Amino acid sequence: MSNLIQYIVQDDPEEELKKQNENKESYFSSTRREQQEGYRYNPRIEKSWKSLTQNKVPTFEPSNIKADLLSKPIGNDNASYKIAQNNKGNTANDANIPSGKFSDKELTERMLPVIKKMEEPLDYIYIDTTWNKTTGAGANVDDWDTFNQINWEINGRPATEAEKRAVFNIFQNEINQGRQNKDSKGNIIKNNKKASSYINHSQFRLAKGETDRLLRNHITEDIKYLQKEFPDFASYPPELQNVLLDIKFNTGNVSQENWPKLRKAIAEKNLFGKEGILKNIHRKDVGEGRNLWAEQQIRNIQSW
């Protein structure tokens, strides 16, 4: 078993170590976080790793991020454990995140490869669950002006404006029909088609570099949102900034209405308490790997 720092948020660490041995096999059940009072050793995480957010951008194969992240250990490689306190430092930061004055450029550069990996960008047009034309790493291209400005290619050559208009109309017609389907309460029924089912809807493909350009634009707008939503965002630990940016990118907001417990924990600078940040960063509709990544980011915070 690898040497790992173990994070246990309990009054009696020895009793928790005993419980750990009894429960580690069922640790990753679907209700694991709600059923347990602390965070224990994960027997499937066995190999050493470098954080996704190191300065040197890692090279990823287009594999399953869940498998990638579950192959990496939690914490630093030391044969000890410690009790995590709300505002105490824990392990050395193995994410290699720059410290000092906040820079939205640094946040963008360290998170772009992470979000790109998690989102698994598509170079074609698809219709998302809320009936919007989408491409790349979740870039909304639903209106004509935005769609027309994209560098679309057909078999390696730039698409003409007439071709763009024709393809735009094909997708718009399907969207108009889809939005007519409503439930008993009058709400539009979500589109249940998988994004991959749209691969042959058109020959349009994003030109080289367009995915990153659109992703950068998305991240830039998300950072502006976070700075407005959290006036002290610039003073937050970089790891918390990372997590909030990913939540905003992935869910669309980090509002008080949708994230009351997380917002309260942030206001109290409560990292590891019973109602702390660590316990309130999970998202229901994302893969296990993405939630594990967020947990690791918070555990890496040394002080606040």
N, C-alpha and C positions, 0 to 999 in steps of 0.2 A: 504494500500500500504506500502511495506517495506520501511524502511529508508535507502536510498542509496546515496552515493556520486555520483553526476552526472557530467559527463565530457562534456563540451561544448566548442568547439574550434571556437569561433565566436568573432566579435568585440562588439556585443551588447547582453549580456547574457539575459537581460529581454525580448528582442524580441524573442530570441531563445526559452525561456520557453513558450512563447505564442504559437509559432509554434509547439512546442512539443505536446501540448494538441490536436492540430488539426491533427497532422500526426502520432501519436503513433500507431493507429490501422493498418496503412499500412506500418509500419516501416520495417517489415521483408519481403517485396516484393523482387523478384529476383534481382531487380536493386537498392536496398535500398542504398548501399554505394556510387554508382555513382550519385544518384539523390539528395543526401543530402549533406550539407556542414559541418555537425557536427555529433556527436554521442550522442543519446538521451536515455532516459529511456526506457527500454524494459519491457512492462507490463507482459510478460510471465515469466520473471525471478523474482520469488517472495520469494523463501526460502533461508535462510542463507546457506553458503557453506564453505567448506575448500578446498583450491586449490588442484588440482591433483598433484602438485609438492611439497607437504609438506614432511618433513623428514620421518615421519611415513608413510609407504606405505599404501594407502587405499585399502580396500577390495572391489572389483567390481564384480557385477554379470554380466554375458555376455549379457547385454542389449544394447539397441541402445544408442550410445554415444551422439547423438543429443538430445535425451530426457533427458539424464543425465545432460548435460551441460546447457540445457535451463531451468532446474529446479533450477539453482544456480544464485544468484544475482551478479551484477557487482559492484565491489568496496567494501568499508567497510560500516558497518551499522551505518551511521551517517545521521542525518536529515539536510543536507546541500549540497551545490554544490560549485564547484570552477572553475575558468577559467584555463584551462590547457595551460601552456606556454611551448615553445620548450625545454628549458633546466632547467625548474624549477621542484622541487619535487612535486609529487602529493600525493596520499594517502599512508598511512602506508602499508607496504608490507605484504599482507595476504597470500602470497605464502610460507612464512617461509623458504626462500632460504638462505643458508649460504653465508656470505659475506667474503671478504678478498681475499687471494691469490687464483688464479684460480687452480682448480683441475679437470682434466678430469674424475677422478674416481667419484667425487661428481656429476658432470654433468651427467655421465652415470647412477648413482644410482637414481637420481631424475627424469630422463627422461625415464628410462626403463619401469616403470609401466604405464607411460602416453602413450608412443608409443605403448606398448603392448595392452592397452585398445583401442586405436584408430584404430589399424590395425586389431584387432580381428583375431589373428593367427589361421591358419588351420594346423592340424597335418598330413595331407596327401599331396600328390604331385598334383600340378595343373600346367597348362601352362598359363603364363601371356599374356597380350595383345601383347607383342613383341616377342612371341614364345620362351620363356625361361622356362625351368623346374624350378618350384618355390615351396617353402613350408614355413611353419611357418609364421612369420610376414614379408613376402616379401623377404625371403632369396633365393638368386639365387643359384641353384644347377644344373646348366645346363651342366657343363663339368663332365666327368666321374670321375676324381680324387676327386672332391668335393663331388659328389653324393656318391661315394664309402666310403667316410669317415664319412658319416652321420650314426648315430645309428638308423637304421630302424628296426622296429619290425613287425612280422606277428603273429597276435593272441597272443601277449605278449612275444614271443620268438624272439631273435635276427635273423635278416635275414642273410642268407649266401651270400657270394660274387657272387655265381652263380645266386642266386635269384635277387640280386641287378642288375646284368648285364641284366637279362631277362626283368625286369621292366624298366630299363633305356632304353633299345632298343624299348620297346612298345611306350614310350613317344617320343623317338627320331624319330621314324617313322612317328608319327602324326605331329611332328614339321616340318620334312622335306617336307611333303606334304603341310602343311599350308604355308610354306615360298615360295612355287611355285606360289601362288596366288598373282598377282600383278595388280595394277591399270593402267590406261592409261599412267601414267607418269613413270611406271616401279618401283614404290614403293611397297614394300610388304604390303599386306592388313593385318591389325591388326586382331588378334584373338578376336572374339566377344563372345566367350563362357564365361559364368560365372565360377568363380573358383569352386563354389559348384557343378557344373556339373561333376567334376572329382572325386568326392568322392568314386565312385565305380570303377574307372579305375584300381585300384590295391588294394591289402590288406595292403600295406605298411602304417605304421603309425610311427610318430616320437616317440622315446623312451622318458621317463620322463626326463625332464630337457633339452632336446635338443632345444626346442623353445627358452628358455632363453639364452642358450649358443650361438646359431646362432644370436640372437638379439643383444647380447653384442658385438659379433664380428662385426656386421653391424654398430653399434653405434660407436665402436672404430675407424673403418675406416672413418666414416663420420666426427668424430671430427678431425682426422688428416687432412682431406680435408679442413675443415673450418679454421683450424689453418694456413694452407698454403694459402688459398684464402683470409683470413683476417689476416694480420700480427699482428693486435692489438686485436685479438679475446679474448685473456686472460683478457684484461682490460674492455671488454664489460660488461654491467649489466647482472647478471645471467639470468634474464627474457628474455633478447634479445638473449643470448646464447641458451636458451631453444627453442625459436621460430626458430632461424636459423638452429638448429639441426633437428627440426621436418620438416622444409621445405626441407632440404637436404635429409633426410630419405625418405620423401614422394614423392619428385619430381626428385631427382637424382642430383640436382645441385643448387647453388645459384650464378650462373655466371653473369658477367657484361652484357653479351649478352641477357640473359633471364630475368634478374631482374635489369635493369638499374636504375629505379626510386628508388627501395629499396636500392640499393648500394649507390646511390647519397645521400639519406636521412641518411644512416648510416655514410657516410664520413662526413656529416655536423652535425652529432649528433642531427638531427631534429626529435624529437619524435612525436609531435602533430601538427606540422604546416600543411599548405595546401597541401604540397607535402611530408609530414612527413612519418616516419616509420609506424605509425598506419594506414595510408591510403594505404600502399603498401605491406601489408603482406598477402592479400587474395589470395587464390588459387581457380581456377575455378572448378577443378574436385575433390573437397573434400566435405564432408558433412558440413552443416552449423555449427554444433557443433565444428568442428575442427578450423574453422575460428574464431568462438567466443572465443574459448580457447586462440588462438594466440593474439586476441585483448586484452583480459584480462591480459595476461602476460605483454604486453607493457604498459598497464595502470598502472600496479603495480610498474613500475620503479619509484623510488623516486628521484634519481639524477644520472647524468652522467657527 
